[in-house]
């Protein structure tokens, strides 16, 4: 098993268009795990009042709260930053609008070129994710990317859309700084148990290294 170079933490993707009960579950998840960030996503247009309420909740727990793709909304609501696709011009615009202190991360798919380009521009993290149809081969490709990045670069990396505890443990062991379960997890029958399983697997992976 590869040496764990970073203390992997959870990165939650939270769908804003969700039943109200999930707000309480989000608060529980943030408080009961080693969470680093919550990304508000899956709502276009996003309900600003509810998004603002969620930002206050997350930030009140001492965790960063980002907006998916909407730079203006992140600025208006006082979010900690944004999560973007790997486009240099969009990144530059976000940095100019939100400032140097904002957390601006980029999703690079499985592109080494995009990851290196955006990291050089100043992105706060790069996220690696295989296409949905890639299956097990995609998970293996993502693991290869995480291992490569963690070995060579200082900019944090995120393993994106990690659906199982086993995969979360694998990415944590390879050096992923953050592990992001998919947003759909919140619509499962018992999301808090799934989150607890993922969090436990990541802790065990760190201890075993």
N, C-alpha and C positions, 0 to 999 in steps of 0.2 A: 504494500500500500504506500502511496506517495506521502511524503511529509506534508502535514497541513501547515501552510504558511500563514494563513489568516484564520481568524475566529469567525466562521461562517454564521451569518444571521439571516433571519427570515425577512422577506420583502413581500408584503401582501398586496395583491391586486384586488381592489374592492369595487364591485359594480354598484354605482350610485343608484341605478334603477332597481332597487331590491326591496323586499318587504321590510317594514320598520323593525321587526324583531332582529334582523341581521345587524342593526346598529349596535345593539347590546352585545351580540356575539363578537363583533369586531372589537369592542372595548375589552371584552374578556380575553380575546386572543392576543391583543397588543400587550395587555398587562401580564399575561401568564407565560409568555414566550420571550425569547431573545429577539424581538422584532426591531428592525432598524428603520423601516420605511413603510408607508402605506401609499399606494397609487390609486387615486380615484379615476375610474374608467367606465367604459361601456354605457355612456349616456351622451347622446348628441341630439339636441342641445342639452347640456347638463343643467339641472335645476340648481340655480345659484344659491338660493337660501339654504337648501339641504346640504349642498356641497360645503358651504361656509360652516354649517353646524358640524359636519364631519371633520373638517380641518381643525376646528377648535377642540374637538374630542381627541383627535390623534395627537395634536401638538401638546395638549394638556397632559398626555401620558409620557411626554418627553420623546416622542417619535416624530420623525420628519414626515410631512404629507405633501405629495406631489400630485399634479394634474396631468392626465394623459393627453398630450398633444395640443392643449389650448394655452398658448403663451399669455394671451390677453387676460383670460380668466384667472390664471395663476397669479398674475400681477394684481388684478382687481381684488381677489379674495385673500391675499396674503399667504398663499401657499409657499412651501419651502422651495418649490421649483417645478420642473416639468420633465416628462419622459417623452422622447421624440424618436422618430425614425432616423436612420443614419444619413442625413442630408446635411452637408457642410453649411450651406446657406441658411437653412432653417436653424441650425445650431447657432450660427453667428448672430442671427436676428434675436434668438432667445437670450443669448448672453448680453447683447446690447440692451434689451428691454429689462431684463431681470437683475442684471448686475453680477459682479464677480462672486458675491456671497451665495447666490442661488445654487441649488443642486440641480444640475442639468445632465440627465443620462440619456443614452441612445441605444436603441435596439438595432443590432448589427446582423441579425440572422446568423448565418454561418460564414460571414465575409471577414476574412483577416484584413483585407485592404481597408474596408470601412472602419473596422475597429481601430486600426493603427492611425488612420487619418483623423478620426474624431477624437481619439485620445490625445493626439498631437495638438489639436486645436484647443484642448482644455476640458473635454467632457469629464464629468465627475465619476462616471462609470460607463462601462460598455456591457450590454446584455447579449447573450448568445442564446438563440432558440432555433430548433429545427422546424421545417414546415410541418403543419399538422398531419399531412399524409405520409410523413417519413417513417413513422413507427419506431421500432427498435433500432433500425439503422440510424435514424435521426438522433436518437438519444446517444448512441455511440459516437456519432460525429460531433455532437455538442460536448460530450465528455472530452473528446480529443482537443476541441477548441479551448475548453476551460483549462485543461492541463498545460497546453502550450502557452496560454496567456499568463497563467499564474507563475510559470517558470521564468518568464522573460520580462514582464511589465509590472509597473508599480500601480497604475490606474486600476481601481477595483473592477471586478467582473461579476456579473450576475448570471446564474443559470436560470433561464426563463421558462415558465410553464412546466414546472416539475410536478408531476401528478402523483407520484408515489413516494413513500418513505424510503424505499430501497434506492430509488434514483437520487433522492435528496442526500442520503448518506454518501452515495458515490461521488456526487459533485462536491460535497463538503470535504471529503477526503482528498479530492484532486486539487483543492485550493480555491474553490469559489468563495468570494467574499460574501455573497448573498445568494439565497435560493428563493425563487419566486414561484409559489404554487399558482396554478391557473385561476382566473376569476371565477370560472364555473364551479370551483370547489365550494363556494358559499351556497350553492343551490343543491348540494348533496344533502342526504338525510341528516347527517350529523357532522357538520363541518368542523366543529370544535374538536371532535375526536380525531378527525383526519389531520388537523393542524397539530394536535398534541403528538400524534404518531410521527409526523414529519420532524417536528422539533426534537423529539426524543432520539430519533435516528441520527440526526445531525450531531447532537451532543455525544452520542456513543461513538460516532465516527471520529470526532475530534479526540476523544479520550483514548481510542484504540491506536491512534497514530503515534 
